[in-house]
Amino acid sequence: MNNGFSTGEEDSRGGHTDQTCCLIDENERCRNPAGNASYSKRIQKTVKEKRLKLSSDPTSQHIYICDYHKDRIQSARSKRRRKESEDDSNDTDIDLPEAPNLYQLQVNTLRRYKRHYKLQTRPGMKRAQLADTIMKHFKTIPIKEKEIITYFVYMVKSNSNNTGEEDSHGGHTDQTCCLIDENERCRNPAGNASYSKRIQKTVKEKRLKLSSDPTSQHIYICDYHKDRIQSARSKRRRKESEDDSNDTDIDLPEAPDLYQLQVNTLRRYKRHYKLQTRPGMKRAQLADTIMKHFKTIPIKEKEIITYFVYMVKSNSNKLDLKNGLNNDTT
C-alpha cells in the first residue's frame, strides 16, 4: 500500500529540508521546503480530475511536495470523496492525512471551541449544527498542521485546555522560558507546560539547579526544561510505591512505556537503529536496552508526535516500507 512517504534518513527528521517542492504551480517552480508527502500517481490523478494547475518538474530529482500543496490537494480530494458513493470506499488514499472529524466531538468540547474563538451562533443550536459552524471556521485558521497536531495531543494527554490566545498557536512563541538555569535566564521559547507548585516540588527533590525568574510575567517553560524535569520525575516515579499512584502530575505528558510493546515491535526498532544486542535477550531486557537508546534520540517533540499521528491514521509506517511489507497496490 503506497503511503506517499520515503523510507530514507530524511523522514526521521520530519521532512526533506534540503530539498524544495517538486511541483510547478502555474508555470512557476515552487520554492517551499519539501515535506513527507509524495506526488504519487494516485495524487496526480486527483490533480487531473480536479483540474488543478499543478505538474511535476521534470528536472526534479525527487517527488516530494511541500505542506502547502499537500493541504491544497487534500482539500480538493476531500470534496471529491464526499461526492463518491459508499461502494467506492475501498479506494481510499492514505498518502495524505485526513482532515479531523469535528462532528464526533462532544457538545461541551464544541462549546469550548466556540468560546475560545468567540464565534457568533444563534441560541439553541443542536450539536450537528454547531459542529458544522465550527468546521467552516476551523478550515480558515491559518496555522501549520504540525502545531495543530502537537497542541491537540498535548490537550488530550493533559485532559485540559487553556483558553488563552497564545495556546491556540501551540505555545507561547512571543515569550521565553520563565526559568533561571544555573544563574542564567533561559532564552528558549516558552511552550505549553507550566512551572506549577507540583513541578517546583519535583525540581527541589531532585536538586535541579532551576528556579523561576521573579521578574517573569508568566510561568511557562520551554521544551528543553520540560523534558529535563520529566526525565527526573520519571526516575522518581519508578521508586515510588503503587500507593502513591494518585499523586500523578498532568502538567507534562508521560514518557512512552516501551516495556508494553510486543517483542516484534521491539525487534523492528532494534533493526531500524541497528542496535547491538547479545543473542537470546528476553523482551524485558530488550525493552530496557531500547529505552536507554530512545532517550538519546535528538529529535524534536513536534516531529515525533506528528509522525506518530500520521502512522496511526495510515495504519502503516516507514519500517513497513523498508522491509517491503507495503507496495503500490491496495
C-alpha positions as a LaTeX table, in Angstrom:
\begin{tabular}{lrrr}
\hline
Residue & $x$ (\AA) & $y$ (\AA) & $z$ (\AA) \\
\hline
Met1 & 0.00 & 0.00 & 0.00 \\
Asn2 & 1.55 & 3.27 & $-1.10$ \\
Asn3 & 1.50 & 5.86 & 1.69 \\
Gly4 & 3.46 & 8.53 & $-0.18$ \\
Phe5 & 6.32 & 8.68 & 2.28 \\
Ser6 & 10.00 & 8.00 & 1.81 \\
Thr7 & 11.91 & 5.40 & 3.80 \\
Gly8 & 15.12 & 7.42 & 3.83 \\
Glu9 & 17.04 & 9.06 & 6.63 \\
Glu10 & 15.42 & 12.40 & 5.93 \\
Asp11 & 11.98 & 11.25 & 7.11 \\
Ser12 & 13.19 & 10.71 & 10.65 \\
Arg13 & 13.60 & 14.47 & 10.85 \\
Gly14 & 10.06 & 15.16 & 9.67 \\
Gly15 & 10.78 & 16.23 & 6.09 \\
His16 & 13.28 & 16.90 & 3.30 \\
Thr17 & 14.62 & 20.24 & 4.49 \\
Asp18 & 17.45 & 20.24 & 1.93 \\
Gln19 & 15.03 & 19.83 & $-0.98$ \\
Thr20 & 12.29 & 22.03 & $-2.42$ \\
Cys21 & 8.81 & 21.03 & $-3.55$ \\
Cys22 & 8.88 & 19.18 & $-6.89$ \\
Leu23 & 5.75 & 20.91 & $-8.24$ \\
Ile24 & 5.27 & 23.61 & $-10.86$ \\
Asp25 & 2.34 & 25.84 & $-9.90$ \\
Glu26 & 1.02 & 27.96 & $-12.79$ \\
Asn27 & 4.30 & 27.73 & $-14.73$ \\
Glu28 & 6.45 & 28.60 & $-11.70$ \\
Arg29 & 8.52 & 26.12 & $-9.67$ \\
Cys30 & 7.53 & 26.03 & $-6.01$ \\
Arg31 & 10.36 & 27.04 & $-3.63$ \\
Asn32 & 8.84 & 25.78 & $-0.38$ \\
Pro33 & 10.72 & 23.03 & 1.53 \\
Ala34 & 9.66 & 19.51 & 0.56 \\
Gly35 & 7.73 & 17.53 & 3.18 \\
Asn36 & 6.94 & 13.82 & 3.59 \\
Ala37 & 4.02 & 13.62 & 1.13 \\
Ser38 & 4.94 & 12.39 & $-2.35$ \\
Tyr39 & 3.42 & 13.26 & $-5.72$ \\
Ser40 & 2.30 & 9.70 & $-6.45$ \\
Lys41 & 0.29 & 8.52 & $-9.45$ \\
Arg42 & $-2.87$ & 8.49 & $-7.37$ \\
Ile43 & $-2.30$ & 12.09 & $-6.31$ \\
Gln44 & $-1.58$ & 13.05 & $-9.93$ \\
Lys45 & $-4.95$ & 11.52 & $-10.83$ \\
Thr46 & $-6.67$ & 13.71 & $-8.24$ \\
Val47 & $-4.90$ & 16.80 & $-9.58$ \\
Lys48 & $-6.03$ & 15.95 & $-13.11$ \\
Glu49 & $-9.64$ & 15.27 & $-12.08$ \\
Lys50 & $-9.89$ & 18.50 & $-10.07$ \\
Arg51 & $-8.13$ & 20.44 & $-12.86$ \\
Leu52 & $-5.56$ & 21.91 & $-10.51$ \\
Lys53 & $-2.84$ & 23.79 & $-12.35$ \\
Leu54 & $-0.07$ & 21.65 & $-10.89$ \\
Ser55 & 2.56 & 19.49 & $-12.52$ \\
Ser56 & 5.81 & 17.80 & $-11.55$ \\
Asp57 & 9.04 & 19.50 & $-12.59$ \\
Pro58 & 10.77 & 17.06 & $-14.99$ \\
Thr59 & 14.16 & 18.32 & $-13.78$ \\
Ser60 & 13.40 & 17.46 & $-10.14$ \\
Gln61 & 15.32 & 14.51 & $-8.69$ \\
His62 & 12.56 & 13.61 & $-6.22$ \\
Ile63 & 8.74 & 13.52 & $-5.99$ \\
Tyr64 & 8.14 & 15.16 & $-2.59$ \\
Ile65 & 5.79 & 18.11 & $-2.24$ \\
Cys66 & 5.52 & 20.93 & 0.29 \\
Asp67 & 2.92 & 21.21 & 3.07 \\
Tyr68 & 1.08 & 23.99 & 1.22 \\
His69 & 0.42 & 21.89 & $-1.89$ \\
Lys70 & $-0.28$ & 18.83 & 0.24 \\
Asp71 & $-3.09$ & 20.70 & 2.05 \\
Arg72 & $-4.37$ & 22.12 & $-1.23$ \\
Ile73 & $-4.59$ & 18.68 & $-2.86$ \\
Gln74 & $-6.06$ & 17.19 & 0.32 \\
Ser75 & $-8.81$ & 19.83 & 0.34 \\
Ala76 & $-9.69$ & 19.10 & $-3.29$ \\
Arg77 & $-9.69$ & 15.36 & $-2.66$ \\
Ser78 & $-11.91$ & 15.67 & 0.43 \\
Lys79 & $-14.55$ & 17.46 & $-1.66$ \\
Arg80 & $-14.35$ & 14.70 & $-4.27$ \\
Arg81 & $-14.74$ & 11.98 & $-1.65$ \\
Arg82 & $-17.93$ & 13.45 & $-0.25$ \\
Lys83 & $-19.48$ & 13.02 & $-3.69$ \\
Glu84 & $-18.46$ & 9.37 & $-4.05$ \\
Ser85 & $-20.79$ & 6.54 & $-3.05$ \\
Glu86 & $-20.09$ & 4.13 & $-0.21$ \\
Asp87 & $-19.37$ & 1.42 & $-2.77$ \\
Asp88 & $-16.14$ & 3.21 & $-3.65$ \\
Ser89 & $-14.97$ & 3.48 & $-0.05$ \\
Asn90 & $-12.24$ & 0.87 & $-0.56$ \\
Asp91 & $-10.46$ & 3.25 & $-2.92$ \\
Thr92 & $-9.34$ & 5.43 & $-0.01$ \\
Asp93 & $-5.92$ & 7.10 & $-0.34$ \\
Ile94 & $-3.59$ & 7.35 & 2.62 \\
Asp95 & $-0.89$ & 9.48 & 1.06 \\
Leu96 & $-2.12$ & 12.50 & 2.99 \\
Pro97 & $-3.73$ & 12.54 & 6.49 \\
Glu98 & $-7.49$ & 13.03 & 6.64 \\
Ala99 & $-8.99$ & 16.27 & 7.95 \\
Pro100 & $-10.20$ & 15.93 & 11.57 \\
Asn101 & $-13.85$ & 14.94 & 12.04 \\
Leu102 & $-15.19$ & 17.61 & 14.38 \\
Tyr103 & $-18.67$ & 16.09 & 14.18 \\
Gln104 & $-17.57$ & 13.34 & 16.59 \\
Leu105 & $-16.62$ & 15.77 & 19.35 \\
Gln106 & $-18.79$ & 16.16 & 22.43 \\
Val107 & $-21.02$ & 19.23 & 22.64 \\
Asn108 & $-19.01$ & 20.61 & 25.59 \\
Thr109 & $-15.84$ & 20.48 & 23.50 \\
Leu110 & $-17.57$ & 22.26 & 20.64 \\
Arg111 & $-18.79$ & 24.97 & 23.00 \\
Arg112 & $-15.28$ & 25.44 & 24.36 \\
Tyr113 & $-14.05$ & 25.92 & 20.79 \\
Lys114 & $-16.86$ & 28.42 & 20.17 \\
Arg115 & $-15.98$ & 30.40 & 23.33 \\
His116 & $-12.28$ & 30.34 & 22.56 \\
Tyr117 & $-12.69$ & 31.82 & 19.07 \\
Lys118 & $-15.72$ & 33.93 & 20.11 \\
Leu119 & $-17.90$ & 32.58 & 17.31 \\
Gln120 & $-21.34$ & 34.13 & 16.87 \\
Thr121 & $-24.10$ & 31.48 & 16.75 \\
Arg122 & $-27.85$ & 31.56 & 17.29 \\
Pro123 & $-29.19$ & 30.22 & 20.61 \\
Gly124 & $-30.39$ & 26.62 & 20.89 \\
Met125 & $-28.26$ & 25.13 & 18.13 \\
Lys126 & $-28.01$ & 21.34 & 18.08 \\
Arg127 & $-24.66$ & 19.57 & 18.17 \\
Ala128 & $-24.64$ & 18.81 & 14.42 \\
Gln129 & $-25.40$ & 22.44 & 13.56 \\
Leu130 & $-22.75$ & 23.71 & 15.97 \\
Ala131 & $-20.21$ & 21.24 & 14.56 \\
Asp132 & $-20.97$ & 22.42 & 11.03 \\
Thr133 & $-20.38$ & 26.06 & 12.00 \\
Ile134 & $-17.14$ & 25.18 & 13.76 \\
Met135 & $-15.92$ & 23.05 & 10.85 \\
Lys136 & $-16.31$ & 26.02 & 8.49 \\
His137 & $-14.33$ & 28.22 & 10.88 \\
Phe138 & $-11.70$ & 25.53 & 11.50 \\
Lys139 & $-10.78$ & 25.43 & 7.81 \\
Thr140 & $-10.00$ & 29.16 & 7.87 \\
Ile141 & $-7.45$ & 29.01 & 10.70 \\
Pro142 & $-4.01$ & 29.99 & 9.29 \\
Ile143 & $-1.97$ & 27.63 & 11.42 \\
Lys144 & 0.53 & 24.94 & 10.50 \\
Glu145 & $-0.51$ & 21.28 & 10.63 \\
Lys146 & 2.33 & 20.28 & 12.99 \\
Glu147 & 1.33 & 22.90 & 15.54 \\
Ile148 & $-2.32$ & 21.84 & 15.45 \\
Ile149 & $-1.48$ & 18.16 & 15.96 \\
Thr150 & 1.08 & 18.88 & 18.68 \\
Tyr151 & $-1.28$ & 21.00 & 20.74 \\
Phe152 & $-4.19$ & 18.60 & 20.21 \\
Val153 & $-2.16$ & 15.63 & 21.52 \\
Tyr154 & $-0.92$ & 17.69 & 24.47 \\
Met155 & $-4.50$ & 18.70 & 25.29 \\
Val156 & $-5.69$ & 15.07 & 25.20 \\
Lys157 & $-2.79$ & 13.84 & 27.36 \\
Ser158 & $-3.21$ & 16.53 & 29.99 \\
Asn159 & $-7.04$ & 16.40 & 29.82 \\
Ser160 & $-7.08$ & 20.17 & 29.99 \\
Asn161 & $-7.06$ & 23.17 & 27.72 \\
Asn162 & $-6.03$ & 26.76 & 28.28 \\
Thr163 & $-8.31$ & 29.31 & 26.66 \\
Gly164 & $-5.60$ & 31.96 & 26.30 \\
Glu165 & $-4.90$ & 33.42 & 22.89 \\
Glu166 & $-1.31$ & 32.15 & 22.95 \\
Asp167 & $-2.19$ & 28.48 & 23.38 \\
Ser168 & $-4.19$ & 28.39 & 20.16 \\
His169 & $-0.89$ & 28.57 & 18.31 \\
Gly170 & 0.61 & 25.53 & 20.08 \\
Gly171 & 2.73 & 27.53 & 22.54 \\
His172 & 3.81 & 30.98 & 23.75 \\
Thr173 & 6.07 & 31.90 & 20.86 \\
Asp174 & 6.28 & 35.57 & 21.92 \\
Gln175 & 7.52 & 34.63 & 25.40 \\
Thr176 & 10.69 & 32.98 & 26.66 \\
Cys177 & 11.05 & 30.26 & 29.27 \\
Cys178 & 10.47 & 31.59 & 32.79 \\
Leu179 & 13.30 & 29.56 & 34.34 \\
Ile180 & 16.75 & 30.53 & 35.57 \\
Asp181 & 19.21 & 27.71 & 34.90 \\
Glu182 & 22.44 & 27.96 & 36.91 \\
Asn183 & 22.05 & 31.72 & 37.46 \\
Glu184 & 21.27 & 32.41 & 33.79 \\
Arg185 & 17.82 & 33.16 & 32.37 \\
Cys186 & 16.74 & 30.65 & 29.70 \\
Arg187 & 16.11 & 32.22 & 26.28 \\
Asn188 & 14.26 & 29.32 & 24.65 \\
Pro189 & 10.65 & 29.90 & 23.51 \\
Ala190 & 8.06 & 29.06 & 26.16 \\
Gly191 & 5.87 & 26.04 & 25.50 \\
Asn192 & 2.58 & 24.79 & 26.96 \\
Ala193 & 4.00 & 23.23 & 30.15 \\
Ser194 & 3.75 & 25.42 & 33.25 \\
Tyr195 & 6.10 & 25.66 & 36.23 \\
Ser196 & 3.45 & 24.71 & 38.79 \\
Lys197 & 3.96 & 24.14 & 42.51 \\
Arg198 & 3.98 & 20.39 & 41.95 \\
Ile199 & 6.74 & 20.74 & 39.35 \\
Gln200 & 8.68 & 23.03 & 41.68 \\
Lys201 & 8.48 & 20.28 & 44.29 \\
Thr202 & 10.00 & 17.80 & 41.84 \\
Val203 & 12.80 & 20.24 & 40.99 \\
Lys204 & 13.54 & 20.71 & 44.70 \\
Glu205 & 13.53 & 16.96 & 45.44 \\
Lys206 & 15.81 & 16.16 & 42.51 \\
Arg207 & 18.07 & 19.12 & 43.38 \\
Leu208 & 17.92 & 20.53 & 39.88 \\
Lys209 & 19.54 & 23.94 & 39.62 \\
Leu210 & 16.39 & 25.58 & 38.32 \\
Ser211 & 14.30 & 28.44 & 39.64 \\
Ser212 & 11.59 & 30.74 & 38.37 \\
Asp213 & 12.62 & 34.26 & 37.36 \\
Pro214 & 10.78 & 36.60 & 39.76 \\
Thr215 & 10.62 & 39.24 & 37.00 \\
Ser216 & 8.82 & 36.89 & 34.60 \\
Gln217 & 5.15 & 37.69 & 33.92 \\
His218 & 4.23 & 34.05 & 33.22 \\
Ile219 & 5.05 & 30.52 & 34.44 \\
Tyr220 & 5.53 & 28.67 & 31.13 \\
Ile221 & 8.73 & 26.71 & 30.46 \\
Cys222 & 10.50 & 25.62 & 27.27 \\
Asp223 & 10.52 & 22.11 & 25.78 \\
Tyr224 & 14.13 & 21.52 & 26.86 \\
His225 & 13.44 & 22.10 & 30.56 \\
Lys226 & 10.12 & 20.26 & 30.29 \\
Asp227 & 11.94 & 17.14 & 29.05 \\
Arg228 & 14.66 & 17.55 & 31.68 \\
Ile229 & 12.13 & 17.75 & 34.52 \\
Gln230 & 10.07 & 14.93 & 33.02 \\
Ser231 & 13.16 & 12.70 & 32.92 \\
Ala232 & 13.94 & 13.41 & 36.57 \\
Arg233 & 10.33 & 12.82 & 37.58 \\
Ser234 & 10.15 & 9.51 & 35.71 \\
Lys235 & 13.13 & 8.22 & 37.69 \\
Arg236 & 11.44 & 9.30 & 40.92 \\
Arg237 & 8.17 & 7.59 & 39.99 \\
Arg238 & 9.82 & 4.23 & 39.40 \\
Lys239 & 10.99 & 4.32 & 43.02 \\
Glu240 & 7.58 & 5.19 & 44.46 \\
Ser241 & 5.12 & 2.56 & 45.64 \\
Glu242 & 1.77 & 1.93 & 43.96 \\
Asp243 & 0.04 & 3.54 & 46.95 \\
Asp244 & 1.29 & 6.92 & 45.75 \\
Ser245 & $-0.05$ & 6.50 & 42.22 \\
Asn246 & $-2.80$ & 9.09 & 42.78 \\
Asp247 & $-0.13$ & 11.79 & 43.04 \\
Thr248 & 0.29 & 11.82 & 39.25 \\
Asp249 & 1.15 & 15.15 & 37.62 \\
Ile250 & $-0.55$ & 16.19 & 34.40 \\
Asp251 & 1.41 & 19.34 & 33.61 \\
Leu252 & 3.81 & 17.38 & 31.39 \\
Pro253 & 2.96 & 14.42 & 29.12 \\
Glu254 & 4.11 & 10.99 & 30.27 \\
Ala255 & 7.17 & 9.36 & 28.71 \\
Pro256 & 6.23 & 6.40 & 26.46 \\
Asp257 & 6.30 & 2.99 & 28.15 \\
Leu258 & 8.29 & 0.86 & 25.72 \\
Tyr259 & 8.07 & $-2.10$ & 28.10 \\
Gln260 & 4.48 & $-2.71$ & 26.98 \\
Leu261 & 5.40 & $-3.14$ & 23.32 \\
Gln262 & 5.34 & $-6.53$ & 21.64 \\
Val263 & 8.65 & $-8.27$ & 21.05 \\
Asn264 & 8.26 & $-7.96$ & 17.26 \\
Thr265 & 7.89 & $-4.19$ & 17.59 \\
Leu266 & 10.99 & $-4.01$ & 19.78 \\
Arg267 & 12.95 & $-6.04$ & 17.25 \\
Arg268 & 11.86 & $-3.73$ & 14.42 \\
Tyr269 & 13.11 & $-0.77$ & 16.48 \\
Lys270 & 16.39 & $-2.59$ & 17.03 \\
Arg271 & 16.81 & $-3.32$ & 13.31 \\
His272 & 15.89 & 0.21 & 12.30 \\
Tyr273 & 18.53 & 1.82 & 14.55 \\
Lys274 & 20.99 & $-1.10$ & 14.13 \\
Leu275 & 21.40 & $-1.60$ & 17.88 \\
Gln276 & 23.97 & $-4.14$ & 19.04 \\
Thr277 & 22.49 & $-6.66$ & 21.50 \\
Arg278 & 23.52 & $-10.09$ & 22.67 \\
Pro279 & 21.62 & $-13.10$ & 21.25 \\
Gly280 & 18.68 & $-14.61$ & 23.14 \\
Met281 & 17.66 & $-11.50$ & 25.06 \\
Lys282 & 14.23 & $-11.60$ & 26.69 \\
Arg283 & 11.60 & $-8.97$ & 25.99 \\
Ala284 & 12.21 & $-7.07$ & 29.24 \\
Gln285 & 15.96 & $-6.93$ & 28.60 \\
Leu286 & 15.45 & $-5.82$ & 25.01 \\
Ala287 & 12.96 & $-3.16$ & 26.11 \\
Asp288 & 15.45 & $-1.87$ & 28.69 \\
Thr289 & 18.18 & $-1.55$ & 26.04 \\
Ile290 & 15.81 & 0.21 & 23.64 \\
Met291 & 14.52 & 2.56 & 26.36 \\
Lys292 & 18.08 & 3.73 & 27.05 \\
His293 & 18.65 & 4.37 & 23.35 \\
Phe294 & 15.26 & 6.05 & 22.92 \\
Lys295 & 16.15 & 8.74 & 25.46 \\
Thr296 & 19.26 & 9.67 & 23.48 \\
Ile297 & 17.48 & 10.40 & 20.17 \\
Pro298 & 17.99 & 14.12 & 19.39 \\
Ile299 & 14.62 & 14.80 & 17.77 \\
Lys300 & 12.00 & 17.46 & 18.49 \\
Glu301 & 8.76 & 16.58 & 20.23 \\
Lys302 & 6.61 & 18.14 & 17.48 \\
Glu303 & 8.16 & 15.95 & 14.82 \\
Ile304 & 7.75 & 12.79 & 16.93 \\
Ile305 & 4.07 & 13.49 & 17.61 \\
Thr306 & 3.37 & 14.46 & 14.00 \\
Tyr307 & 4.83 & 11.24 & 12.62 \\
Phe308 & 3.11 & 9.16 & 15.32 \\
Val309 & $-0.31$ & 10.63 & 14.46 \\
Tyr310 & 0.33 & 10.03 & 10.75 \\
Met311 & 1.34 & 6.44 & 11.48 \\
Val312 & $-1.88$ & 5.83 & 13.45 \\
Lys313 & $-4.06$ & 7.43 & 10.75 \\
Ser314 & $-2.50$ & 5.49 & 7.89 \\
Asn315 & $-2.10$ & 2.24 & 9.87 \\
Ser316 & 1.43 & 1.89 & 8.48 \\
Asn317 & 4.93 & 3.28 & 8.89 \\
Lys318 & 8.17 & 3.61 & 7.01 \\
Leu319 & 9.56 & 0.46 & 8.62 \\
Asp320 & 6.91 & $-1.49$ & 6.70 \\
Leu321 & 8.07 & 0.16 & 3.51 \\
Lys322 & 11.72 & $-0.51$ & 4.25 \\
Asn323 & 11.03 & $-4.18$ & 4.86 \\
Gly324 & 8.95 & $-4.48$ & 1.69 \\
Leu325 & 5.66 & $-5.07$ & 3.51 \\
Asn326 & 3.88 & $-2.30$ & 1.60 \\
Asn327 & 3.66 & $-1.79$ & $-2.14$ \\
Asp328 & 1.82 & 0.36 & $-4.64$ \\
Thr329 & $-1.20$ & $-1.92$ & $-4.80$ \\
Thr330 & $-4.05$ & $-1.76$ & $-2.31$ \\
\hline
\end{tabular}
